[in-house]
């Protein structure tokens, strides 16, 4: 995974055997509500370009120890700070839910 980088690196980071594990800092997120922009979440990424007109296939496997309201993990395709899409698991009212934005 040498071509991977961090935007807003987390603490307690370990990378081994293709797995990434870390502790998330409080109050971090990627979210665009009408009154503000939150773009301070931890983002482990690599750059990709699509050689074809029909796009790129991406997938991830998530394992989380979700305990706190709005804990989340997922996958994000990011073109810029304002242009991105994410999908993943978010912990809401004691249950994990599949979410997308």
Secondary structure as GFF3:
##gff-version 3
##sequence-region A 1 101
A	DSSP	beta_strand	5	7	.	.	.	ID=ss1
A	DSSP	beta_strand	11	16	.	.	.	ID=ss2
A	DSSP	beta_strand	19	23	.	.	.	ID=ss3
A	DSSP	beta_strand	30	31	.	.	.	ID=ss4
A	DSSP	beta_strand	38	39	.	.	.	ID=ss5
A	DSSP	beta_strand	43	45	.	.	.	ID=ss6
A	DSSP	beta_strand	72	78	.	.	.	ID=ss7
A	DSSP	beta_strand	84	92	.	.	.	ID=ss8
A	DSSP	beta_strand	95	100	.	.	.	ID=ss9
###
